[in-house]
Amino acid sequence: MVGAPPQPQFCAWCGSALAYEEHHHEPRFVTLAEQARAGGENPPPLPERVEELLRGESYVGACSRCRVLSHLIGHRAPV
């Protein structure tokens, strides 16, 4: 079985070849938990395996063909 490429290689909108670059991002669940704490709530922690799955790898790329800036987050299923 052939593994998935290390990063996205095509525009998500038009399918053109696209060289994505790694991009640091804060996972959405972290942002939402911080917002809840700022509002006086105390959200329960997520299980570690769920956090790892949602963390993902982030990439950004600008397509010269369709002129769209894409920000993709790759999530890998546990093996």
Secondary structure, 3 states (H helix, E strand, C coil): CCCCCCCCCECCCCCCECCCEECCCCCHHHHHHHHHHHCCCCCCCCCHHHHHHHHCEEEEEECCCCCCEEEEEECCCCC
